[in-house]
């Protein structure tokens, strides 16, 4: 695999986030509910330090609800509060400030004990590109604002977005880079559209997706593409290519010589997967990482 994780990216991102941490009470770590582990930056613990953190499993509308519940259980078993949301439609978004206040209960209580009126909780969203940071900020703001992640100089130009009476959000999210030296994570990020298609071969990504999906979602694939019943496993690349070929034939992806155009077939499969046309699908489970469900 030729993808590199540039250390320079991370150093800069880390510095920018560290500056913002001084201004806030709680971090909202945005993950993609379809790939909670692969969309996580492994350095997030180090970067956010001891700040209380709420994990938001975004795009839950596209993810398998059972698997989202398993991931929420997993994160909670690590002591991390978790909420599944759909930033596009707004589902779950109203619960964010309540969860954040729960995390800061002791701090808020101390303010009350001192006779102070608790001020709104201040939060920062962090997450990898495309995970939905701008969508969530716009949703909380209740309007479309130009969200930029890389604005230099934290003290200048930062805006607080007020949500309800008790939450304020920095309008510049912290951008973390996914780490994909693990080839599986790379394929999962490509499958969900988190990294650009031209980084990996689209037909390889499609074959990976077919191999991953056939066990849990084989019936969905068979139904969507009018395929015969699929085996519970596609043990090698050739068996995945055969399925992709069938999908291509079913969808009329043929070249002049009557051969299947694999790239076209792969494009259809990935587009439909990302758009939720195959149903609600999660590409990894806590068990895949021996993390326990
Ligand atoms: P970023 O700031 O973290 O880079 O991500 P951004 O908000 O730009 O969102 C990336 C894409 O993910 C957008 O789609 C956005 O609509 C979509 N998205 C964000 N949150 C959700 C969600 O909860 N559910 C679903 N289904 N999609 C979500 P896009 O294709 O780039 O643009 P568009 O189709 O919305 O025009």
Boltz pocket constraint, residues with backbone or C-beta under 6 A from the ligand:
constraints:
  - pocket:
      binder: B
      contacts: [[A, 58], [A, 59], [A, 60], [A, 61], [A, 62], [A, 85], [A, 86], [A, 87], [A, 88], [A, 89], [A, 127], [A, 128], [A, 129], [A, 130], [A, 131], [A, 132], [A, 133], [A, 134], [A, 135], [A, 136], [A, 274]]
      max_distance: 6.0
